[in-house]
């Protein structure tokens, strides 16, 4: 499972892995769980974590995955990640240390709490990878897909050649 497969579902606490899509919703399972559940798009809104960003002062947004990496790096430096139940000032101080240029007017305390909760869940399931490792894994998957498609093409090419030869033989016999 990868970061891009993780979704937040409105009305449901926690994070989920998207197992399959259907026209009327998605099939999800809790991270680390085995029980699959259907979530209707008539009732719920789905937010893939790789599509979420945190507002910055320059008007852009920083992808949530990068924010999670910043928190992990902060924690690896020996600092403690605050609890989601900490005071508003503690949460804002923590977030300003992790992400110096976040827009404190557009990023609310409730957003910071959600990011901290999500970080704890993702860290527990080891879904926060360093950027180089994530890109390397993605590149190897792309290479594997290319190799598989080349194998299919070469196999299809051999079959097509045989079909053409057979057709040529038939026309020569006539």
Secondary structure, 3 states (H helix, E strand, C coil): CCHHHEEEECCCCCCEEEEEEECCEEEEEECCCCCEEEEECCCCCEEEHHHCEEEECCCCEEEHHHHHHHHHHHHHCCCCCCCCCCCHHHHHHHHHHHCCCECCCCCCHHHHHHHHHHHHHHHHCCCCCCHHHHHHHHHHHHHHHHHHHHHHHHHHHHHHHHHHHHHHHHHHHC
